[in-house]
Amino acid sequence: MTRSAIRLDIFSDPVCPWCYVGKANLDRALAQHPDHPFQIQWHPFQLNPDMPPEGVAKRAYLEEKFGGKARVDAVHDRLREAAKAAGVDMDPDKPQRMPNTLNTHRLIHWAGIEGVQSAVVTALMRAYWVEGRDIGDLETLADIAGENGMDREATLRLLQSDADADDIQARDQDARRKGVNAVPTFLIAQQYVVSGAQPTDTWDKVIAEISGQADK
């Protein structure tokens, strides 16, 4: 029996470590249920919309935000534990820059048009959290596009323009007006909201419940 696809809208930001952990948990559940009903779409949400276009030094930014080195170290230790449990090789100290992610979200949008959105989201998160690449840099974004089936030079030209920037910012603001105030946030079937980096077994239960309803 062919099941109808169910939309899974995901609001995220690649510089959000919990988005990376949450995606890893979701991906594991999806791999365990290859006949899952989800049709996934990624949506923009900038954690730091007022970040300068060139970004800032990440460690200094976090220490000011959280109140010192010890607080940041504690947060990073917690992240390492969560990442290890999710099977993610993530070093919170690897990224040196905290970028403005408007261009990152433009790339994700174009990747969706070309049918490689989830692959590009994965590549962006890995580039930042594992490889320490500056995903605010246009050349780096174009490289990631090219590495995932997109036309690198055409993407770079788009990134060097203002194409879709207003649309991405409008979608970000619309999500906030509708109640999205943190990421990751998952919207299932345009009705049910799940917030935070949910463990794999939670997604197992969600998929089982949806599949059971579809079989009735």
Secondary structure, 3 states (H helix, E strand, C coil): CCCCCEEEEEEECCCCHHHHHHHHHHHHHHHHCCCCCEEEEEEECCCCCCCCCCCEEHHHHHHHHHCCHHHHHHHHHHHHHHHHHCCCCCCCCCCCEECCCHHHHHHHHHHHHCCCHHHHHHHHHHHHHCCCCCCCCHHHHHHHHHHCCCCHHHHHHHHCCCCCHHHHHHHHHHHHHCCCCCCCEEEECCCEEEECCCCHHHHHHHHHHHHHHHHC
